[in-house]
């Protein structure tokens, strides 16, 4: 398979469900410059968190499709919710 593929599940999660899974009622609203600064410090000095450019990506509404990969016979084994829960300790699977 000499090609690039989007490896994503068939479903999606609304932000409200993500917050519910992680046990939050809402996400804190902070200025974008502060979010980028905090993320940059955590990434560069603590080697934790997300890469700083992901802050901008998180603010964009984007959709990806796994149709090209599914055409090869690939099938997603996990839903978005199952993948999120498996990545976060202490969340129900």
Buried (B, 14 or more C-beta within 10 A) or exposed (E): EEEEBEEBBEEEBEEEEBBEBEEEEEEEEEEEEEBBBBBBEBBEEEEEBEEBEEBEEEEEEEEEEBEEBEEEEEEBEEBBBBBBBEEEEEEEE
